[in-house]
Amino acid sequence: QVQLVESGGGLVQAGGSQRLSCAASGRISRLNAMGWYRQVPGKQRDVVASITSGGSTNYADSVKGRFTISRDNAKNTVYLQMNSLKSEDTGVYFCTADIITSAAYAMRYWGTGTLVTVSS
């Protein structure tokens, strides 16, 4: 019923920039925190950045100072601006959203992921 669709992934050169977008659609009563996770082969999926409904942000140490997460509540969309990209930023990026539909609590929804490849 709820879908998250990521876009903006692709191939980018080391030192360059890329912006990811994720739009939530469906039966959404309230959209709480949103975020981005990253997964590389042989590794677990780890949080990269998150943002609350009020705009408070948190970042993984590895991306602090380089990545910026933001959201547009009118569009139910979260963004991840990635600057000064490094090879180690390569991975599949997954969008998340904590959404209340008809229940009194939020459930976490996941996008299907978008691949970001940083070449060097």
Disulfide bonds with the S-S distance in Angstrom:
Cys22-Cys95 2.05
